[in-house]
């Protein structure tokens, strides 16, 4: 059963939880309920398509109709991505993390569907500019996502880096992040990329766009730029130049989110 295969109403779908407790520190709650999964379902590059799914679950009406009506026609991709981010369950129920999105919307909108309608506006505008009311919660959703935390940690420590420099740095401190998040399966099978980075001679594959996973260099990086974690959007492999593609933390990144993400890595997140 897919994440969007059931119809649901707000009374049945909302997670029974202590909303007052959540609202007291929703950002820390996001990190205490962090998820650890793959990047497989991040096929969409705008955060509204994932953050809006818990709103569709909480709204009156069938979720599988509300998502394509207000967010994106590729409702399955949106649902799977929201599930990967820990916002909804496989059976289309709100998680604790998803409930935080709904609670934040309740502060600014009359109903979850009103929030959905607002998300549908200005789809080409950077998310942090179009929807400042959701920025810190959106940053917490992605900042508490395990594969992203080593990226935040390295950039916080070393400053802006090119893609090639970032991967090289991560290979020393978080080699699993390099192989699972950045490199295509073919580049891993054809040679031993992590080991080659330890050589004094720069590996050829580090400058080849085909070595890098487009779900990371394009979709994921664009998502992180939209929510104000990174400064620049992603590039498809057809236009990617690893030695020029810059990754840097945005000055609009919440200090709380940055500190919690770094602490998660320092505390043994990998």
C-alpha positions, 0 to 999 in steps of 0.5 A: 500500500502506497503512502497516498493510497488511502482517503482520510479525514482530519479527525482520523488522520491526525496523530494523537499527541500532546500538541502543546508540548510539541509547540513548545520546542518543535525543532528539537522534537524534529531532531529527537524523532529523526529518520535514517533512510535513503535518498531514493524517493527524492525525485522532486526538487521543490519542498512544498511537494513533500511538506504539503503531504501531511497538510493534505492528510490532515485536510478534509477530503481524499489525500490522493485528490488534494495532493495533485490538486494543490501540490504536484501531479506526481502524487506518488513521488510526493507521498513516497518522499514525505514518507522517507522524510518521516512526515507520514506513514506507509498507511497515510497517517501523520507521524509526530514529525508530520503533526509538527507541520500541521501545527505550524500551519494552524498558527498561520492558516484557518485550515490545512487546506488553506495552507495547501492553497498557499503552498500552491502559490509562487511555485517558482519562487524560492521557498524561504521567500514565498513561505517564511512562516514555514522556514524553520520547521522546513529546515528542521525536516531536512536538517534532521534527515540523517544523510544531510547531517554530515554535509551540514557538519563539514560545511559548518567546519570548513566553509563553502566547498566545491562538490569535488572538495566536499566529497573529498572531505567527507571521504575522510570523516564520513565515507558512508555518506560519499558512497550512499549519498553522492556517488552513482552505483556504476562509479562504486562498482567500477573502482574503489572511489573512497580508497582512491581519494586517499591517494596522493594523485587526484582520481579522474572520476572526481571531475566527471559529472557521471560519477555523481548521483543526480538525486543529490546534485540536482534534486536534493541540493535544490531542496536544501537551497529552497529551505535556506540550508544551502546558498545555491540550487542544484545542477543536473549532471548534464551541466554539472562541473564538480570543480565549480559546483559550490556547496555552502551554508546559507546565512538564513540557516537557523542557528538551532537547526545548524547546531542540532545537525552538527551535534547529531553527527558529533554524537555518533550519527554515523 
